Amino acid sequence: MIPVRGLTGARVAVLGLGRSGLTAARALRAGGAEPVCWDDNPAAREAAGAEGFACHNLAGKDGFDGVSRLILSPGIPHLYPAPNAIVAAALAAGVPVDNDIGLFFASLSTPGWNRFDTAPRVIAVTGSNGKSTTAALIHHILTEAGHAAQLAGNIGRGVLDIEPPGDGGVVVLELSSYQTELARALTPDIAVFTNLSPDHLDRHGGMGGYFAAKRRLFAEGGPDRAVIGVDETEGRFLADQLSEGPADTRVIRISSGQKLTGPGWQVFARKGFLAEYRKGRQAASVDLRKVTGLPGAHNHQNACAAWAAVRALGVAPRVIETAFATYPGLPHRSQIIAEAGGVTYVNDSKATNVDSAARALSAFGRIRWICGGLQKDGGMDALNAAAKSVAKAYVIGREAAGFALQLDAEAEVCTTMARAVDRAMAEAEPGDTVLLAPAAASFDQYDNFEQRGEDFMAEVSARLA
């Protein structure tokens, strides 16, 4: 655990007692602060009380008396579409609002670091799609290369739950827009921006607010190196803002699908091959086509981002190539779960928005597509443009009929996962891929996308048994 520093003796409120909130409370206590906790869920309060934490309803008239800071869990809105009532009370009382990410960066560096031969470093990854795979791939490469690496943030453990990094240690963080928007301290050594597409627009007041939340990691974080996906206008703009000119190698531009040229530092993938260029010359090249853990152009972009990040730490190309070959992939992200009768079954339950689902659709041939759920803002144009390889869609969710009407592909309203898997398997032919890529959130039928993916895998497994 990383004890929170700078708040010794302070009374600190913690709102939301899920994984990050409860870990923050423990780290605050370990650093000498006095946590005061609250969650609307009685079971969460009971769990905190069992660990000796005081629980106090912060919404009361004197809820913030003597409180020096409010630590907020990522799922609780603080600005749009409207601040949570307790957050609004903190703002009215002038109490600074922060999150566990801010506490982490404020507490990570200690005077003891001047004794290290190589100071620990932090690689932070954000973006709309691919950040989990990119962060996990960076961690895998570093581990295979012999570095003491830890993975945390929006993936794996809470940031304050990890061990303090030692000499030469690397912390790899996946950070969502909810986390980057609120953190009062953001100081990664290397920051990665994968891409941007519409998501969480209600939470950020539109696309501009969403981009601004991501941009904070770079504009306020001041990383030594920035790895920027430039396949969208926002990425090109961000790279331009961070760079002093075309030859500035502090910015590493990455792309999937286009060749990048110029005197700077670029990593791109085209037709299954990754290439690294510096000062106009090719420095390395790798064939990604046989890397089973990274199928499709969207994963090739993730490979470019991870390659650039670890190259910035000095990892050799041959070491990275070897690590690519052993990368197993992440559950629920283009995860091949079975192959039977010439049909491949793929779980991409993490494709919770239109753009991520479109990327999944482009990675496979003839597709029997299971989709649907709680639809997000942004429209379906990108999805329909990518659905040319779809033989048929099988739509799940409470609003399956309305979702199906928006698809250009032939669609059957199935509502339940069991029905969708039944119908897709019954109609699949050799060479087909049965793909779960919902393009929607899971909360109308499941607690989270993991549970949805597990249901898909269970239904497929039961029928193949």
C-alpha positions as CSV (number, residue, x, y, z in Angstrom):
1,M,0.0,0.0,0.0
2,I,1.1,3.6,-0.7
3,P,0.3,5.7,2.4
4,V,-1.2,9.1,1.6
5,R,1.2,11.9,2.4
6,G,0.6,15.5,3.3
7,L,-2.7,14.9,5.1
8,T,-1.5,13.7,8.5
9,G,-4.0,14.6,11.2
10,A,-6.5,15.9,8.6
11,R,-10.1,14.9,8.5
12,V,-10.7,13.6,5.0
13,A,-14.1,12.6,3.6
14,V,-14.4,9.6,1.3
15,L,-17.5,9.3,-0.8
16,G,-18.2,5.9,-2.5
17,L,-16.8,2.8,-0.8
18,G,-16.2,0.5,-3.8
19,R,-12.7,-0.8,-4.6
20,S,-11.0,2.6,-5.1
21,G,-12.9,4.4,-2.2
22,L,-12.2,1.8,0.4
23,T,-8.6,1.5,-0.7
24,A,-8.2,5.3,-0.5
25,A,-9.6,5.2,3.1
26,R,-7.1,2.6,4.1
27,A,-4.2,4.6,2.5
28,L,-5.4,7.8,4.2
29,R,-5.4,6.1,7.5
30,A,-2.0,4.5,6.9
31,G,-0.7,8.1,6.2
32,G,-2.1,9.4,9.5
33,A,-5.2,11.1,8.2
34,E,-8.7,10.6,9.7
35,P,-11.0,9.2,7.0
36,V,-14.8,9.9,7.3
37,C,-16.7,7.6,4.9
38,W,-20.0,7.5,3.3
39,D,-21.8,5.4,0.7
40,D,-25.5,5.2,-0.1
41,N,-25.3,1.4,0.0
42,P,-25.7,0.1,3.6
43,A,-23.7,-3.0,2.8
44,A,-20.8,-0.9,1.7
45,R,-21.0,1.2,4.9
46,E,-21.1,-2.0,6.9
47,A,-18.0,-3.3,5.2
48,A,-16.2,-0.1,6.0
49,G,-17.4,-0.1,9.6
50,A,-16.0,-3.7,10.0
51,E,-12.6,-2.2,9.2
52,G,-13.0,0.4,11.8
53,F,-13.8,3.3,9.6
54,A,-16.3,6.0,10.8
55,C,-19.3,6.4,8.5
56,H,-21.1,9.7,8.6
57,N,-23.7,11.1,6.3
58,L,-22.0,13.9,4.6
59,A,-25.3,15.3,3.2
60,G,-26.2,16.7,6.6
61,K,-26.1,20.3,7.6
62,D,-22.7,20.0,9.2
63,G,-21.4,17.3,7.0
64,F,-18.2,19.1,6.0
65,D,-17.4,20.8,9.3
66,G,-13.7,20.2,9.9
67,V,-13.2,18.3,6.6
68,S,-10.1,19.3,4.7
69,R,-10.8,17.3,1.5
70,L,-13.3,15.1,-0.2
71,I,-12.1,12.0,-2.1
72,L,-14.5,10.9,-4.7
73,S,-15.0,7.5,-6.4
74,P,-15.0,7.7,-10.2
75,G,-18.6,6.7,-10.7
76,I,-20.0,9.7,-8.8
77,P,-20.7,12.8,-11.0
78,H,-19.1,16.0,-9.8
79,L,-20.1,18.4,-12.6
80,Y,-22.3,17.0,-15.4
81,P,-25.1,16.2,-15.9
82,A,-25.4,17.6,-12.3
83,P,-23.1,17.3,-9.3
84,N,-24.0,14.7,-6.7
85,A,-25.7,16.4,-3.7
86,I,-22.8,15.6,-1.4
87,V,-20.3,16.9,-4.0
88,A,-22.4,20.1,-4.4
89,A,-22.2,20.5,-0.6
90,A,-18.4,20.2,-0.6
91,L,-18.1,22.8,-3.4
92,A,-20.4,25.2,-1.5
93,A,-18.3,24.7,1.6
94,G,-15.0,25.3,-0.4
95,V,-13.7,21.8,0.4
96,P,-11.2,20.6,-2.3
97,V,-12.5,17.6,-4.2
98,D,-9.9,15.0,-5.4
99,N,-9.7,11.3,-6.2
100,D,-7.4,8.4,-5.5
101,I,-5.4,9.2,-8.6
102,G,-4.6,12.6,-7.3
103,L,-3.6,11.2,-3.9
104,F,-1.4,8.6,-5.7
105,F,0.6,11.1,-7.6
106,A,0.9,13.5,-4.6
107,S,2.1,10.6,-2.4
108,L,4.3,8.5,-4.7
109,S,7.6,10.4,-4.6
110,T,9.4,10.4,-1.3
111,P,12.7,11.8,-0.1
112,G,14.1,8.2,-0.2
113,W,13.9,8.2,-4.0
114,N,17.2,10.1,-4.1
115,R,18.9,6.9,-3.0
116,F,17.8,5.0,-6.1
117,D,20.1,4.4,-9.0
118,T,17.1,4.6,-11.3
119,A,14.0,6.5,-10.0
120,P,10.7,4.7,-10.4
121,R,8.6,5.8,-13.3
122,V,4.9,6.0,-14.1
123,I,3.4,5.2,-17.5
124,A,-0.3,6.4,-17.7
125,V,-2.6,5.3,-20.5
126,T,-5.8,7.0,-21.5
127,G,-8.1,7.2,-24.5
128,S,-11.6,6.0,-25.6
129,N,-10.7,2.5,-26.8
130,G,-7.8,0.1,-26.3
131,K,-6.4,1.6,-23.1
132,S,-6.9,-1.6,-21.0
133,T,-5.2,-3.7,-23.7
134,T,-2.4,-1.1,-24.1
135,A,-1.8,-0.9,-20.4
136,A,-1.8,-4.6,-19.9
137,L,0.5,-5.1,-22.9
138,I,3.0,-2.5,-21.6
139,H,3.0,-4.3,-18.3
140,H,3.5,-7.7,-20.0
141,I,6.4,-6.4,-22.1
142,L,8.1,-4.8,-19.1
143,T,7.7,-8.0,-17.0
144,E,9.1,-10.1,-19.8
145,A,12.0,-7.7,-20.1
146,G,12.9,-8.1,-16.4
147,H,11.5,-4.9,-15.1
148,A,9.7,-4.7,-11.7
149,A,6.3,-3.5,-13.1
150,Q,2.9,-3.1,-11.5
151,L,-0.4,-2.6,-13.2
152,A,-3.1,-0.5,-11.6
153,G,-5.8,2.1,-12.0
154,N,-8.9,1.4,-14.1
155,I,-7.5,-2.1,-14.5
156,G,-6.2,-4.5,-11.9
157,R,-5.6,-3.0,-8.4
158,G,-6.5,0.4,-7.1
159,V,-3.6,2.8,-7.4
160,L,-3.0,3.2,-3.7
161,D,-3.2,-0.6,-3.2
162,I,0.1,-1.3,-5.0
163,E,3.5,-1.6,-3.3
164,P,5.7,1.5,-3.3
165,P,7.9,1.0,-6.4
166,G,11.6,0.3,-5.8
167,D,14.8,1.1,-7.7
168,G,14.0,1.1,-11.4
169,G,10.3,0.1,-10.8
170,V,7.6,1.0,-13.2
171,V,3.9,1.6,-12.4
172,V,1.6,1.2,-15.4
173,L,-1.8,3.0,-15.0
174,E,-4.9,2.8,-17.1
175,L,-6.8,6.0,-16.5
176,S,-10.4,6.8,-17.5
177,S,-11.7,10.2,-18.3
178,Y,-13.5,10.1,-14.9
179,Q,-10.2,9.7,-13.2
180,T,-8.1,12.2,-15.2
181,E,-10.8,14.9,-15.1
182,L,-10.8,15.2,-11.3
183,A,-7.3,14.3,-10.1
184,R,-5.5,17.3,-8.6
185,A,-2.1,15.9,-9.2
186,L,-1.1,14.3,-12.6
187,T,2.6,13.7,-13.1
188,P,3.3,10.7,-15.2
189,D,6.7,10.2,-16.8
190,I,5.2,8.8,-20.0
191,A,1.6,9.5,-21.0
192,V,-0.3,7.6,-23.7
193,F,-3.3,8.7,-25.7
194,T,-4.8,5.9,-27.8
195,N,-7.7,7.5,-29.6
196,L,-10.9,9.4,-29.1
197,S,-14.5,8.6,-30.0
198,P,-17.9,9.6,-28.5
199,D,-18.4,8.1,-25.0
200,H,-19.6,9.3,-21.6
201,L,-20.9,12.5,-23.3
202,D,-23.5,13.1,-20.6
203,R,-20.9,12.9,-17.9
204,H,-18.6,15.4,-19.6
205,G,-21.1,17.8,-21.1
206,G,-20.4,16.8,-24.7
207,M,-17.4,15.9,-26.8
208,G,-15.4,19.0,-26.0
209,G,-15.6,18.2,-22.2
210,Y,-14.7,14.6,-22.9
211,F,-11.6,15.5,-24.8
212,A,-10.7,18.1,-22.2
213,A,-10.8,15.4,-19.5
214,K,-8.3,13.3,-21.4
215,R,-6.1,16.2,-22.3
216,R,-5.5,17.1,-18.7
217,L,-3.1,14.1,-18.4
218,F,-0.8,15.8,-20.9
219,A,-1.5,19.5,-20.4
220,E,-1.3,19.5,-16.6
221,G,0.7,16.3,-16.2
222,G,3.8,17.5,-18.2
223,P,5.1,14.0,-19.1
224,D,8.7,13.7,-20.3
225,R,7.3,11.7,-23.3
226,A,3.9,11.7,-24.8
227,V,2.7,8.8,-27.1
228,I,-0.2,10.2,-29.1
229,G,-2.6,8.3,-31.5
230,V,-3.1,10.6,-34.5
231,D,-5.8,8.8,-36.4
232,E,-8.4,11.4,-35.2
233,T,-8.3,15.2,-35.3
234,E,-8.2,15.5,-31.5
235,G,-5.0,13.3,-31.4
236,R,-3.3,15.4,-34.1
237,F,-4.3,18.6,-32.3
238,L,-2.9,17.2,-29.0
239,A,0.4,16.1,-30.6
240,D,0.7,19.5,-32.2
241,Q,0.1,21.3,-28.9
242,L,2.7,19.2,-27.1
243,S,5.4,19.4,-29.8
244,E,7.9,22.2,-30.5
245,G,8.1,21.1,-34.1
246,P,8.2,18.1,-36.5
247,A,11.6,16.9,-35.1
248,D,10.6,17.0,-31.5
249,T,11.0,13.4,-30.3
250,R,9.4,14.1,-26.9
251,V,6.1,13.4,-28.8
252,I,5.8,9.9,-30.4
253,R,3.0,9.8,-32.9
254,I,1.3,6.4,-33.5
255,S,-1.2,5.2,-36.1
256,S,-3.0,2.1,-37.3
257,G,-3.6,2.2,-41.1
258,Q,-1.5,5.2,-42.2
259,K,2.2,5.6,-42.8
260,L,3.7,8.4,-40.7
261,T,6.6,10.4,-42.1
262,G,8.8,13.2,-41.0
263,P,12.0,13.9,-38.9
264,G,10.4,13.0,-35.6
265,W,9.6,9.7,-33.9
266,Q,6.7,7.6,-35.3
267,V,5.3,4.1,-34.8
268,F,2.6,2.9,-37.2
269,A,1.0,-0.3,-38.4
270,R,-0.1,-1.1,-41.9
271,K,-1.3,-4.3,-43.4
272,G,-0.3,-6.2,-40.3
273,F,3.3,-4.8,-40.0
274,L,4.5,-2.5,-37.3
275,A,7.2,0.0,-38.1
276,E,9.2,2.4,-36.0
277,Y,10.8,5.4,-37.7
278,R,13.1,8.0,-36.2
279,K,14.6,11.0,-38.0
280,G,13.2,9.7,-41.2
281,R,14.8,6.3,-41.0
282,Q,13.3,2.9,-40.1
283,A,14.5,1.7,-36.7
284,A,12.5,-1.5,-36.4
285,S,9.8,-3.6,-38.0
286,V,7.6,-6.4,-36.7
287,D,5.0,-8.8,-38.3
288,L,1.9,-8.6,-36.1
289,R,-0.3,-10.9,-38.2
290,K,0.6,-14.1,-36.2
291,V,0.3,-12.5,-32.8
292,T,-2.9,-14.3,-31.6
293,G,-3.3,-12.0,-28.6
294,L,-3.6,-8.9,-30.7
295,P,-6.1,-9.6,-33.6
296,G,-7.3,-6.8,-35.9
297,A,-6.3,-3.3,-36.8
298,H,-7.5,-1.9,-33.5
299,N,-5.2,-4.1,-31.6
300,H,-2.4,-3.2,-33.9
301,Q,-2.9,0.4,-32.8
302,N,-2.6,-0.8,-29.2
303,A,0.6,-2.6,-30.1
304,C,2.0,0.6,-31.6
305,A,1.1,2.5,-28.4
306,A,2.7,-0.1,-26.2
307,W,5.8,-0.4,-28.4
308,A,6.3,3.4,-28.3
309,A,5.9,3.6,-24.5
310,V,8.4,0.8,-23.7
311,R,10.9,2.0,-26.4
312,A,10.8,5.4,-24.6
313,L,12.1,3.4,-21.6
314,G,14.9,1.9,-23.7
315,V,13.5,-1.7,-24.2
316,A,15.0,-3.3,-27.2
317,P,12.9,-4.1,-30.3
318,R,13.8,-7.8,-30.2
319,V,12.6,-8.0,-26.6
320,I,9.3,-6.4,-27.4
321,E,8.7,-8.7,-30.4
322,T,9.3,-11.7,-28.2
323,A,6.9,-10.4,-25.6
324,F,4.2,-9.7,-28.2
325,A,4.3,-13.4,-29.1
326,T,3.5,-14.5,-25.5
327,Y,0.9,-11.9,-24.8
328,P,-2.4,-13.8,-24.0
329,G,-4.8,-10.9,-24.5
330,L,-7.4,-9.7,-22.0
331,P,-10.7,-11.3,-21.1
332,H,-13.8,-9.8,-22.8
333,R,-11.6,-8.0,-25.4
334,S,-11.5,-9.8,-28.8
335,Q,-11.1,-12.9,-26.7
336,I,-11.3,-16.1,-28.8
337,I,-13.2,-18.5,-26.5
338,A,-13.9,-21.5,-28.7
339,E,-13.5,-22.9,-32.2
340,A,-15.8,-25.7,-33.3
341,G,-17.1,-26.9,-36.7
342,G,-15.2,-24.2,-38.5
343,V,-16.9,-21.5,-36.5
344,T,-14.9,-19.1,-34.2
345,Y,-16.5,-17.7,-31.1
346,V,-15.2,-14.3,-29.9
347,N,-16.1,-12.4,-26.7
348,D,-15.7,-8.6,-27.0
349,S,-18.1,-7.6,-24.3
350,K,-15.8,-4.7,-23.5
351,A,-17.0,-3.1,-26.8
352,T,-19.4,-0.9,-24.9
353,N,-19.6,2.0,-27.4
354,V,-20.1,2.3,-31.2
355,D,-16.5,2.9,-32.1
356,S,-15.1,0.0,-30.1
357,A,-17.7,-2.3,-31.6
358,A,-16.9,-1.0,-35.1
359,R,-13.2,-1.8,-34.5
360,A,-14.1,-5.4,-33.5
361,L,-16.3,-5.8,-36.6
362,S,-13.4,-4.8,-38.8
363,A,-11.1,-7.5,-37.3
364,F,-13.0,-10.6,-38.5
365,G,-14.5,-12.0,-41.7
366,R,-18.1,-13.1,-42.0
367,I,-19.8,-12.3,-38.7
368,R,-22.8,-13.5,-36.7
369,W,-23.0,-10.5,-34.5
370,I,-24.5,-10.4,-31.0
371,C,-25.1,-6.8,-30.0
372,G,-27.4,-4.5,-28.0
373,G,-27.9,-3.2,-24.5
374,L,-28.1,0.2,-22.9
375,Q,-27.4,2.5,-25.9
376,K,-25.1,5.5,-25.5
377,D,-25.1,8.9,-27.2
378,G,-23.4,9.4,-30.5
379,G,-25.5,7.7,-33.2
380,M,-25.0,4.5,-35.1
381,D,-23.4,5.8,-38.4
382,A,-19.9,4.5,-37.6
383,L,-21.3,1.1,-36.6
384,N,-23.3,0.6,-39.8
385,A,-20.3,1.7,-41.9
386,A,-18.2,-1.1,-40.3
387,A,-21.0,-3.8,-40.5
388,K,-20.4,-4.8,-44.1
389,S,-19.0,-8.2,-43.0
390,V,-22.0,-8.9,-40.8
391,A,-24.1,-11.8,-42.1
392,K,-26.8,-11.2,-39.5
393,A,-27.2,-9.4,-36.1
394,Y,-28.8,-10.9,-33.1
395,V,-29.9,-8.1,-30.8
396,I,-30.1,-8.4,-27.0
397,G,-31.3,-6.0,-24.3
398,R,-34.5,-4.5,-22.9
399,E,-34.7,-2.2,-25.9
400,A,-33.6,-4.7,-28.5
401,A,-36.3,-3.9,-31.0
402,G,-35.4,-0.2,-31.1
403,F,-31.7,-1.0,-31.4
404,A,-32.4,-3.5,-34.3
405,L,-34.3,-0.8,-36.2
406,Q,-31.1,1.4,-36.3
407,L,-29.0,-1.3,-38.0
408,D,-28.5,-1.6,-41.7
409,A,-27.6,-5.3,-41.4
410,E,-30.3,-8.0,-41.2
411,A,-31.3,-8.2,-37.5
412,E,-33.2,-10.6,-35.3
413,V,-34.6,-9.4,-32.0
414,C,-33.5,-12.0,-29.4
415,T,-33.6,-9.9,-26.2
416,T,-31.7,-12.5,-24.1
417,M,-28.2,-13.8,-24.4
418,A,-29.4,-17.4,-24.4
419,R,-31.7,-16.8,-27.4
420,A,-29.1,-14.9,-29.3
421,V,-26.4,-17.6,-28.9
422,D,-29.0,-20.2,-29.9
423,R,-29.9,-18.5,-33.1
424,A,-26.4,-17.4,-34.0
425,M,-25.0,-21.0,-33.5
426,A,-27.9,-22.5,-35.4
427,E,-27.3,-20.3,-38.4
428,A,-23.5,-20.1,-38.4
429,E,-21.6,-21.8,-41.2
430,P,-18.0,-22.9,-41.4
431,G,-15.7,-19.8,-41.7
432,D,-18.2,-17.6,-39.7
433,T,-17.3,-15.8,-36.5
434,V,-19.9,-15.5,-33.7
435,L,-19.0,-12.2,-32.2
436,L,-20.3,-10.6,-29.0
437,A,-19.5,-6.9,-29.5
438,P,-22.5,-5.1,-28.0
439,A,-21.9,-1.4,-28.9
440,A,-23.8,-0.6,-25.7
441,A,-23.5,-0.6,-21.9
442,S,-24.6,-3.7,-20.0
443,F,-26.6,-2.2,-17.1
444,D,-30.0,-3.0,-18.5
445,Q,-29.4,-6.7,-18.0
446,Y,-26.1,-7.2,-16.2
447,D,-24.1,-5.6,-13.4
448,N,-21.1,-5.0,-15.7
449,F,-19.6,-5.9,-19.1
450,E,-17.6,-8.7,-17.4
451,Q,-20.8,-10.4,-16.3
452,R,-22.2,-10.1,-19.8
453,G,-19.1,-11.6,-21.3
454,E,-19.2,-14.5,-18.8
455,D,-22.8,-15.2,-19.7
456,F,-21.9,-15.3,-23.4
457,M,-19.1,-17.7,-22.7
458,A,-21.3,-19.9,-20.5
459,E,-24.0,-20.1,-23.1
460,V,-21.5,-21.0,-25.9
461,S,-19.7,-23.6,-23.7
462,A,-23.0,-25.3,-22.7
463,R,-24.0,-25.8,-26.3
464,L,-20.6,-27.1,-27.4
465,A,-20.3,-29.5,-24.4
